[in-house]
Amino acid sequence: MRTEDLIHFCPPGRLIIGAGSRAELPALVAHLGYRKGVFVTDRFFVTSTRWVDEYVKSASLLGIETIVFDGGEPDPTTTLCDSATQSVREALKGAAPDHVVALGGGSNIDLAKALCITLPSGRPVRDFVGGLTSADNPIPLIALPTTAGTGSEATPGAILLDPNNATKVAVMDNSLRPQIALIDPEFTFTCPPRVTADAGIDALTHAIESYLTLDSAQYDRNGHPDPGYSGRSSLTMLFAREAISLCARFLKRCYDHGDDVEARTGMCYASIYAALSYGSAGLNAMHGIAYAVAGLTHRSHGTTNAVVLPYAMEALSPYRPVEMVEIAQIFGICGENPDDTSRALCEFLRDLVADLGIPTNLRDLGIGEGSLDSLTRDGLTVTRLAKSFPVPDVEEAYSRIVRNAYHGDLGKFPRREANKLLDRI
Ligand SMILES: NC(=O)c1ccc[n+]([C@@H]2O[C@H](COP(=O)([O-])OP(=O)(O)OC[C@H]3O[C@@H](n4cnc5c(N)ncnc54)[C@H](O)[C@@H]3O)[C@@H](O)[C@H]2O)c1
């Protein structure tokens, strides 16, 4: 508890977690009175798993009609969303769906979230960037995440690439939070190591970034009575701490041994707990700069977060010394003083990123030194993230993070032996 907190906590309507829990979904959908749904996924799930077919058949037996859209793609664009809107509306032949189901990673869930707001009117998704009005009435969403992960099943936003914009754009409102988030760890068993690593480091970034972000008492809600994000609080930090601890135990194990059921399940909990933290606390520079890096390189969301994470933490460490030591302790790291410990933590995380097969500097992502200034500017344009970075000079901090991330520079400490540290946990 912190007396100064101003908590505005927005979880999904229902949170269901459990191995095999997907089998319970059709009955719940019927119980809620839904009758006509749109199922948003991608080709992988239709061709390589039985999950889509099983759901559609079971739902049909309960009187629920479902149209399947399987054109989801990694990192959906506004263009994909608009073409999906048109093709689903044609398939619906004027009928109004009463729910949307999303099966997939953050990409399919975000596309489905955006469709919840575009399908009723057929308007382009760009109309909704910057906020919904009270007249907009999104279709209820049921999210079935297959990565562990993005946590999109618990957040108010759909993140889309905009071909006309240097960074990602967001369609955001609490009404877009899923009515049901169903986390069946078995969905993640088929994730290849690359997807496991990218999604897992995303979850860890969410947990750490929201643990260190601006306090709820200082957060600028812009006068909004129902803010999507409202700063960290004792409640969000509780989830963040547990998520970091689960990532410390299971992220690398999950990447090394994809058939380790306990590790897979642990990362599913890490992902949703991280989302219950950042989904109300919000994020800051790590994602702000990562969006700009993604705009430039088109590398995956997890990879662009991972490359920025240690350098953003380094810039933040003078202003969050206690929390840096707490996170270090979770990873089994202790230095001679808080400064040492913070630096050792940043080194350790950079080594963990490398061990997950992800580049640890911007040069290795193919970014040239000449792009650094524009990258810094593009990161700063996502103002909701920049203004939540709790440092006195945000512009200077962004510039430092980008330059350090380019050079791979974390200061004077020697490379740590990440595996030895992980073995101690
Ligand atoms: N809305 C939010 O709050 C939020 C938060 C974080 C990230 N995101 C977005 O999420 C996206 C990244 O999502 P992601 O990391 O989950 O990856 P993804 O959804 O982009 O999926 C990557 C690839 O992995 C495949 N895949 C997914 N699950 C699989 C499984 N179980 N088995 C085999 N293959 C599988 C997909 O088919 C796809 O080809 C980005 O676009 C990012 O912007 C959104």
The ligand as a Gaussian input file, in Angstrom:
#p B3LYP/6-31G(d) Opt

LIG

0 1
 N       -1.843000      -4.435000     -27.772000
 C       -0.879000      -4.546000     -26.923000
 O       -1.045000      -4.179000     -25.769000
 C        0.418000      -5.134000     -27.370000
 C        1.453000      -5.306000     -26.441000
 C        2.643000      -5.853000     -26.871000
 C        2.807000      -6.220000     -28.200000
 N        1.800000      -6.023000     -29.085000
 C        1.950000      -6.403000     -30.502000
 O        2.047000      -7.823000     -30.588000
 C        2.779000      -8.163000     -31.757000
 C        3.775000      -9.260000     -31.446000
 O        3.068000     -10.379000     -30.982000
 P        3.774000     -11.768000     -30.633000
 O        5.114000     -11.527000     -30.083000
 O        2.810000     -12.524000     -29.812000
 O        4.005000     -12.460000     -32.046000
 P        3.049000     -12.504000     -33.324000
 O        1.630000     -12.511000     -32.939000
 O        3.511000     -11.439000     -34.259000
 O        3.408000     -13.927000     -33.925000
 C        4.675000     -14.153000     -34.537000
 C        4.595000     -15.436000     -35.347000
 O        4.480000     -16.527000     -34.463000
 C        3.430000     -17.372000     -34.875000
 N        2.849000     -17.988000     -33.687000
 C        2.161000     -17.388000     -32.690000
 N        1.797000     -18.296000     -31.768000
 C        2.271000     -19.497000     -32.195000
 C        2.194000     -20.815000     -31.688000
 N        1.589000     -21.095000     -30.539000
 N        2.775000     -21.810000     -32.405000
 C        3.433000     -21.531000     -33.550000
 N        3.525000     -20.315000     -34.095000
 C        2.944000     -19.296000     -33.416000
 C        2.448000     -16.469000     -35.596000
 O        1.660000     -17.207000     -36.488000
 C        3.396000     -15.503000     -36.286000
 O        3.806000     -16.008000     -37.527000
 C        3.413000      -6.873000     -32.268000
 O        2.727000      -6.432000     -33.411000
 C        3.222000      -5.903000     -31.118000
 O        3.099000      -4.562000     -31.540000
 C        0.622000      -5.516000     -28.676000

